[in-house]
Amino acid sequence: PPSFTGPKLVDDARHPWQPTRPGDIRGPCPGLNTLASHGYLPRDGVASPEQIIKAVQEGFNMDNELARFTTYIAHLLDGNPITDLLSIGGKTPRTGPDPPRPAIVGGISNHGTFEGDGSMTRADAFFGDNSAFNPALFEEFKDFSNRFGGGF
């Protein structure tokens, strides 16, 4: 576990942001996408549970127990227990051959297991594209925050 648990700049000199390359995988979790784009996780979007735990602790100062719990739940539901790899997005051959049923190995984008449909910046999968930024939904979120919260 990290020794420093205060606020941290994710975009530091050792972890500069880089745009995705063709074939890189991103998914429904903006946190994991950020960690991959900054190199805390493998930039291609496929990682082992150990890499994910280390990344969320280094990048976000996530508590060790919470990091392990959420990572292993996601891995058990949507990862490959044979190769010990998980896609932070959808199903990919980079996680290795599928193990026997009932394993799913769909990545965390696999609907109905670990991912959720709630987002302030993305549409629900039922309505189409749930991975692209939705400016109208974001403006609605900002308006709601300005009217009923502390403002944006």
C-alpha positions as CSV (number, residue, x, y, z in Angstrom):
1,P,0.0,0.0,0.0
2,P,1.2,3.6,-0.7
3,S,2.6,5.5,2.2
4,F,1.2,8.9,1.0
5,T,-2.6,9.0,1.1
6,G,-3.3,12.7,0.4
7,P,-4.4,14.4,-2.8
8,K,-2.3,13.6,-5.8
9,L,-1.8,15.0,-9.3
10,V,-2.5,12.1,-11.7
11,D,-0.8,13.9,-14.6
12,D,2.7,14.0,-13.2
13,A,6.1,13.8,-14.9
14,R,6.2,10.0,-14.7
15,H,2.7,9.6,-15.9
16,P,2.0,12.0,-18.8
17,W,-1.3,11.7,-20.7
18,Q,-1.1,10.0,-24.1
19,P,-4.0,9.7,-26.6
20,T,-5.2,6.2,-27.2
21,R,-3.7,4.3,-30.1
22,P,-5.6,2.2,-32.6
23,G,-6.5,-1.0,-30.8
24,D,-6.3,0.4,-27.3
25,I,-9.2,-0.5,-25.1
26,R,-11.2,1.9,-23.0
27,G,-14.4,1.2,-21.2
28,P,-17.2,2.5,-19.0
29,C,-15.0,3.5,-16.0
30,P,-13.5,7.0,-16.4
31,G,-11.1,6.3,-13.6
32,L,-9.6,3.2,-15.2
33,N,-9.5,5.0,-18.6
34,T,-7.6,7.8,-17.0
35,L,-5.1,5.4,-15.3
36,A,-4.5,3.7,-18.7
37,S,-4.1,7.0,-20.6
38,H,-1.5,8.1,-18.0
39,G,0.4,4.9,-17.9
40,Y,-0.5,3.7,-14.4
41,L,-2.1,0.8,-16.2
42,P,-0.9,-0.8,-19.4
43,R,-1.9,1.8,-22.1
44,D,-3.6,-0.9,-24.2
45,G,-6.3,-1.4,-21.5
46,V,-5.6,-5.1,-20.6
47,A,-4.2,-5.6,-17.1
48,S,-3.8,-8.2,-14.3
49,P,-5.5,-7.7,-11.0
50,E,-2.2,-6.9,-9.4
51,Q,-1.5,-4.1,-12.0
52,I,-5.0,-2.6,-11.4
53,I,-4.6,-2.7,-7.6
54,K,-1.3,-1.0,-7.8
55,A,-2.6,1.6,-10.3
56,V,-5.6,2.7,-8.3
57,Q,-3.5,3.0,-5.2
58,E,-0.7,5.0,-6.9
59,G,-3.0,7.1,-9.1
60,F,-6.0,7.7,-6.8
61,N,-4.6,6.8,-3.3
62,M,-7.4,4.2,-3.1
63,D,-7.5,2.2,0.2
64,N,-5.8,-1.2,-0.1
65,E,-8.8,-3.2,1.0
66,L,-11.2,-1.3,-1.3
67,A,-8.8,-1.6,-4.2
68,R,-8.5,-5.4,-3.7
69,F,-12.2,-5.9,-3.2
70,T,-13.4,-4.0,-6.3
71,T,-10.6,-5.3,-8.5
72,Y,-11.2,-9.0,-7.6
73,I,-15.0,-8.7,-7.9
74,A,-14.5,-7.3,-11.4
75,H,-11.9,-9.9,-12.3
76,L,-14.1,-12.8,-11.0
77,L,-17.1,-11.5,-13.0
78,D,-15.5,-10.3,-16.2
79,G,-11.8,-11.3,-16.2
80,N,-10.0,-14.4,-17.4
81,P,-9.1,-16.5,-14.3
82,I,-6.8,-18.7,-16.4
83,T,-4.5,-16.0,-17.8
84,D,-5.2,-13.6,-14.9
85,L,-6.0,-10.7,-17.3
86,L,-9.0,-8.3,-17.4
87,S,-10.0,-5.8,-20.1
88,I,-11.0,-2.4,-18.8
89,G,-13.4,-2.3,-21.8
90,G,-15.0,-5.0,-23.9
91,K,-14.1,-8.5,-24.8
92,T,-10.7,-9.0,-26.5
93,P,-8.5,-11.9,-27.6
94,R,-5.7,-10.1,-25.6
95,T,-7.0,-11.6,-22.4
96,G,-6.3,-15.1,-23.8
97,P,-8.5,-18.0,-24.7
98,D,-11.8,-18.3,-23.0
99,P,-11.9,-20.7,-20.0
100,P,-14.8,-23.1,-19.8
101,R,-18.3,-22.0,-18.8
102,P,-19.6,-20.4,-16.6
103,A,-16.8,-17.9,-17.0
104,I,-17.8,-14.9,-19.1
105,V,-14.5,-13.0,-19.8
106,G,-16.3,-10.0,-21.3
107,G,-14.3,-7.2,-19.9
108,I,-15.8,-4.7,-17.5
109,S,-18.0,-3.4,-20.3
110,N,-19.9,-6.6,-20.2
111,H,-23.5,-5.5,-19.5
112,G,-25.3,-6.9,-16.5
113,T,-22.3,-8.0,-14.4
114,F,-19.9,-5.3,-13.0
115,E,-20.5,-2.2,-15.1
116,G,-23.4,0.1,-14.4
117,D,-25.5,2.2,-16.7
118,G,-25.4,5.4,-14.6
119,S,-23.3,8.2,-15.9
120,M,-23.3,12.0,-15.9
121,T,-21.5,12.2,-19.2
122,R,-22.5,9.1,-21.2
123,A,-25.8,7.7,-22.5
124,D,-27.2,4.4,-21.3
125,A,-26.3,1.4,-23.4
126,F,-30.0,0.9,-24.2
127,F,-30.1,4.2,-26.0
128,G,-27.0,3.6,-28.2
129,D,-23.4,4.8,-27.7
130,N,-22.5,4.5,-24.0
131,S,-18.8,5.2,-24.5
132,A,-18.7,8.6,-26.3
133,F,-19.0,11.8,-24.3
134,N,-22.5,13.2,-24.5
135,P,-22.4,17.1,-24.3
136,A,-26.2,17.4,-23.8
137,L,-26.2,15.1,-20.8
138,F,-23.2,16.9,-19.3
139,E,-24.9,20.3,-19.7
140,E,-28.0,18.8,-18.0
141,F,-25.7,17.6,-15.1
142,K,-24.1,21.1,-14.9
143,D,-27.6,22.8,-14.8
144,F,-28.8,20.4,-12.1
145,S,-25.7,21.1,-10.1
146,N,-26.0,24.8,-10.4
147,R,-29.7,24.8,-9.4
148,F,-29.6,22.3,-6.6
149,G,-26.0,21.8,-5.5
150,G,-23.0,23.9,-4.9
151,G,-22.6,24.8,-8.6
152,F,-20.2,23.7,-11.2
